[in-house]
Amino acid sequence: MSTHLLLTYDFPPMGGGIARWMGELAKRYPAGSLVVSTGGQPNSGVIDSVFPNRIDRLPVSSRRLRTIQGLTLWSRRVAGLARSVGAEYIWCGNVKPAAYPARWAAARLGIPYGIMVVGSDLLILQHQIKRSLLKRRAALTLLGSASVLVAISRWTADLCRTLLQQLQIEVAPDLIRTIPLGTDPVLFRPGLDTREVRARYGLGQRRWLLSVARLVPYKGVDTGLRVLAELRQDHPNLGYAVVGSGEQLPELNAMVRTLGLEDRVRFLTDVSDRDLPALYNCAEIYLGLSRSTELDVEGFGLSLVEASACGVPVVAARSGGIPDAVREGETGLLVDAERPEVVAEAVRLLLRNTEMTRRLGIGGRKAVESFYNWDRVTSEVIRIGSELGSARLEVASQ
């Protein structure tokens, strides 16, 4: 196949869902068929060497890619890369900043580009274009020049369609495509030995609810704490482990003290990726209780399918793109996460009904093996890029 470029601000060793997604694409594209263009990161050499595709790091840190100087440098670098490898198509890991150098290359070399959108980025753009004519014009140029916009859920695709209409961009039938994300069913799997992580993180032999999330308000960890408080009398051995760090930690710790849950809650703020699969295996139920706000939303929820891959049933919010990550009654239960009593009832049902818990866990694992995996995601990205890249070459040859 011809070579594709992937321009991304987020890339390992950076953390977060987008960086993981971009890294999985770089890992799974056929060797030599992708070049990743990204910013510099400390100690990235060892990580870059394990990918079968070339990782081209700019000589500036990733954070500087958002500056005028960084974007100018990146744009020139991308144009040079595109010429040198004969790039057929350019993928952008986000709208800003990655679409700026893609637009530069498209204008000068005629190489089409596509943008991957996740949800919260679109909410921020909606907010910006209402308040700034300059940002409205930039969004119009970047989105209006793209040959495709890839959304990670149906909800995100609908939001994208709304934003384009607000920008008065014609929405062609195939302009917006939906590719739900996945995970690695080899890395995340059931049946792992949990003794070491239980000892290291002080989990003991409790029954655990689990969330893997940044500690920020929209993630709904506070709702999980209220659920635990409501269930503690009926389930004295139940605890809540939260993997993640963030600005809300002091507030959540205060809430734990107020609710009298000190012995039942663990905030695991420094967990390596290596320990995540075993920690999922410690959980009886996974909680994904994100709420949608003006500028934040769960466009999909990678942790939801990671839990499913480990055979853990999910109780998740019926908001944003989460219903595309959790199949109601098959891999988990969808609830109104704004109502802790409703969430508690769903958790209580699973704690009491071991047959339902087992069935949802098995269903989650099967769904990951058959659909929610990175191999399927990568094949869809390759197919779309090749389709649009070859269409451009056919037009050029006529």
N, C-alpha and C positions, 0 to 999 in steps of 0.2 A: 504494500500500500504506500501511497505518497505520504510525505511528512506533514504533520500538524505541529503548530506551535501552541503552547499553553502559557498564557501570561497570568501570573497570579501574585497577589500581595501576600496571601496566606500559604505557607508551605513549610513542611517539617524542616528544622526542629521546632517551629512555632506550634503551639497547641491550638485546640479548637476544632470544631466540626468541619469548617471549610478547608483548613490545612490538611486534615485527615483525608478528606475527599480528593483534594488535588494530589496528595501523595499516592493514593490508591490508583488514580489514573496513570500517574507516572510509572507505577509498578506494573500495571496490567496492559498498557499499550504494548503491542509487539515491539521487541527490541529494535531500536534504531528508527522508529516511526514517529517519535515525539521528541520535541525539544522544549524544555520548561525554562521560561525566563522569569526570574524572581530576584528579590533583593538579597543582600548579604546578611548572614547570620553567624554569630560566633560558633565555632566548632562544627560547621556544617559539612566539612570535607568528608568525614567518615560516613555520615548519613547519605550524602550525595553519591558516594561510591557504590552503594548497594543497589541503586536503581539501574535497570537495564537500559534506560534512556538518559540522554544528556541533560544535566541540570546546569544551566548557564546563569551564574550569579553576577549581578551587577556589582561594581566596586564601591557601592554605597549601601548602607543599612536599609532594611525594608521600610523603616519608618520614614526615610527621606524620599521614598518613591511618591509620596503625596505632595511634595513640594514642586514648585515650578521647575527648579533646577533638576530635580530627580526625574520628573516626567519628560523633560527634554532629553536627558541622557537615556532614559528607558526607550523613548520613541526612536531615537537614532539606532540604538542597539537592536531593537526589534526589526527595524527595516533591514539592517545589515544581516541579521540572522535569517530573515525570510529569504533574502537573495541567495545567501550562501547555501542553504539547504533546499532551495526550491519549494518553499512551503506551499501547500495546497489550501490550507485553512488555518485560521487563528481562533483559538478559544480564549475567552476572558473568564477568570475565576470570580470576578465581580464587576459591577458597573464602574465604580471608582475605587482605585485609580486605573485598573487594568484596561478599561475600554479606551482610554486616551491614546496610549501607544498603538493599540489595534486600529483605531480610527486613522491615525497618522499613516500607518502602513497601508491601509485600505485605500486611502486617497492617493498615495504615491505609486503603489504597486498593483492596485486592483485586486488584492487578496481579500476575500470576504471574511467576516468574523462573526462569531456568536458569543452571547453573554449568558453566563449562568447566574440566576437570581434565586434568592433564598427566602425572602419575605420581609424581614426587618429592614433590609437595604431599600426595598421599595417603599416601605412606610416612611423612612427618612427622606427619600426623594419626594414623595407626596408632600411632606411637610415643607421641604425646601422650595419647591417650585411655586408654592403659594405665596412665599415671602420674598423671593429674589428673582428678578427678571433674568439676571446673569446665569443663575443656576438652572432656570427653566430652559434657557437657550442651550446650555451645555447638555442637559438631559435630553432635549429634543435632538441634538446632533448625535450624541452617543447611541441612544436607543433607536433613533430613526434610521441610522446607517447600518445597524446590525441586520444580518440575514436571518438570524434566528435568536430567540430568547428561550432558554431552557429553564423551566421552573421545577422545583423539587417536590411539588404537590399540586393537586387540583386547586386548593385554596390560593396558593402562591400564583398559579396561572391566572386565576380570576382577578387577583389584585393587580397583576401585571397588565391585564387587559384594561382594567379601569384606569390605571396610570397612563397608558398609551392614549386612551380616549381623552383624558384630561389634557394631554399634550397635543391633541388633534393629529395623532399619528394613525394612519389607516392600518387596521389590524387584518392583514391577509390571513387566509385560512391556516396556513402552515407556519406563520411567524412565531407563534408560541407553542412550544412542545413541552410535555411533562415527563420527567424522568424521576420517579421516586428513588430515594437513595437506598443504600444497603449496608452490609457489614461483612466481616470475614468469618465465615462459619468454621474455618479451621482454627483460628485463634480463639474465637468466642464459641464455646461449646459446653454442654452439660457434663457432669460427672468428674469435674476437676477436684483434686485434693485441696481442701480449704483449711487444713490445720495450721499451716504456716501463716497465712494472712489473718486468720482469727487470732492467733497469738500476737502477731506483730501490731495489729490495730486494736487490740483489746476488745474483741467482739465476743469472746467466750462462747457459750453454747446457747445463747438466746435465739429466738426466732426473729428474723430481721426483715423489716421493710427497708427498701433501698431506693435512693435517688442519686443519680450522677448528674450534677448540674452546677453551673456557676451560681454563687450566692448573691443573686440580684433579685429584686422584688418580683419580676414577672415570672420567675421560675416556679413560684408557688411552694417553696419549702416550708413557709409558715403554715400553709394549709396542711401539709404533712404532719407538722407538730401538733396541730389541733386534732387531727385524726387520731394520732397516737394517744393524746390525752383522753379522748372519748372512749378509746378501747382498753385503757390500761386495767380497769377493774375486771373485765371479763377475760383479759389475756395478760396476766401478770408477767409472763416471760417474753412479751413482745417488745422489740426495740426498733429504733429508726436510725439507720446509718446514711450519712450524706457525704458523697465524694465530690469535693470541689472547694473552691475558695472564691472570695469576692467581698465586695464592700458591705454586704448585709450581715456579715458574720457577727459583729458586736450586737446588732439588733436581735439576731436569732438566738444568740447565747443568752441574752436578757430574757427572751421569751421562754426559753427552756427553763430558766430559773423560776420565772413567774408561774409556769404551769407545773412545776415540781417534777420535771422529767430528767434531772441531771444524770441519774443512773441508767437511763434508757436511751440516750441520744449520743451518737458519735459523729462529730464533724471531722472528716478525714481530709485535711486540706493539702496534704503533700503525698499523693499517691502516684506511683509510677505507672506507665501504661502496662508494664509487665504484670502488675498485680491486679489489673482490672478484671480479667476473665474470672479469676478465682473469687474476687469480691462479689461479682454477680452471682456466682454459685453459692455464696453464703445467704443469699436473699430468698425469702419465701414468696414475696410479692414485690414487684417494682412499681414505684409511684412516679408518674410523669404528669405533674399538675400545673403545667405552665398556663398562664392567663394572657390574653391579648390586651395590650395597652396601645396608646396612641403611637408609640415609636418602637415597641417591642412585640415580637410574636414568635411562636415556635413554628417555623416554616415546614418542619418535618419531625426531627427528633431522632438523631442517630442512637442515642442511648436506649431508646425504646426497642429498636431492632437488635441492639447488642444484648439486651436482656432476653428477648425472644430467642436469640441464637443459643443462649445458655439454658433454655428451657424454663425460664422464669415467667409466670403469667404477669400481665401488665394491667394496672388500673391507671387510666390516663384521661386527661381533659378532652372534652369534645370541643376543641378550639383550634384555630389556625389550621396548619397542615397535619396535625396529629392523627386525624382519622384515616390518612393515607399510610400511616406507619403502624397503626393498630387496627386489626380486623376484628370488629365487634363480634364477640361470642366465639371467635376462632383463635385469636392470639391474646385477647384480653378484654377488658370491660371499659367502655367510654362513659364518662360521668360529667356532671356539671361541677367543675372544680371550684367554682365560686361558693359552693355550699358544702362545707366540711362534713355536715351530717350525712349528705348523700355519698360522699367519698367513703366515709367510715362504714356505711352500710354495705358498700361494694367490697371493701376489705374484709369486713366481718363475714360476708357470704363466702369468700374464698378461704378464709381461715377455718371455717366450719365444714366446708364442702370439699374434702380432699379429692374427690373424683373430678369435680370441675377444675380444681387447681391443676391436677395432673393433665387433664384434657387440653386446657389452654396452654400449658407448658409444651406439650407435644406438638400442638398446632403451631405455636410460635416457631419452634425449631424447624418444622417442615416448611413453613412459609419462608424462612430465611434460606433454606437449602434450595427452594424452587424459584424464589423471586427476589427477596431482599438481600442481595449479595452484590459485591463490587464487580464480579465478572459480568453480570447482566448489565449493570450501570455502565461499565466501560464499553461494552459492545454497542450499546445504544448511542453513546457519545461518538464513538468511531463511525458508526453508520450515518449519523446525521452530518458530521463533518465531511465525510467522504462524499455523501450525496450532494451537499451544497458546494463543495470544492470542485467536484467533477462537473457540475452544472455550469459553473463559471468558466471552466476550461473549454467546454463544448461551445458555449456562446462565443468565446474569444477566437475559436478556430474557424468559425463560420465566415 
